[in-house]
Amino acid sequence: MLNSMGLKTGIDLAKLLEVRQILAEALPGEPLYGFTPDAGPMLDYNERLAR
């Protein structure tokens, strides 16, 4: 959410999701929690307001 609002968090969400996929492949059967991979990166906050 902060990233989509234009705030610099220092977190590259796309790279974080790539690392999560590597982890999921390395640890088959282990539960990985969170909904970010299902939701994906959020659109730019300003784009969402314009809709």
N, C-alpha and C positions, 0 to 999 in steps of 0.2 A: 504494500500500500504506500509506504513512504517513497519508494523508488518511483512509483507511478505518479506521485505528486510532484516529482522533480527534486526531491531531497536526495542528496548524495549519501548513501549508506556505506559505500565501499564494498558492497556485495554484488557480484556479478551473478544474477539469478540464473541466467542460461548456463553458466559454467557450474553452478551449484547443482542444477538438475542433471547435468552430464555426470558429475561425480556421484550423485545418488544412483544413477543407472549403473555405473561401474560397481558400486557397492552392492546393489541388488543382485547383479550377476555373480559377484564373488561370494555372496552369502545366500545361496538359494534356500528358500524356506523360512528365512528369518524375517519377521515382520518389521517393516519400515513405516513409521508413523508420519502423519501429516497429510494435508490435502493439496499442497502447492503443486505437486506433479500432476494431479488430476485437473486442477484449475488452469495450470500453465501461467506464463507471465501475464500480468494484467496490462490492459491497454493503457495508454497515456491518460492520466486523470482528466486532463483538459479535453481529450477526444471523447471521453465518456460523458462529460457534461454537455458537450455540443449535440449529443444524440437526442 
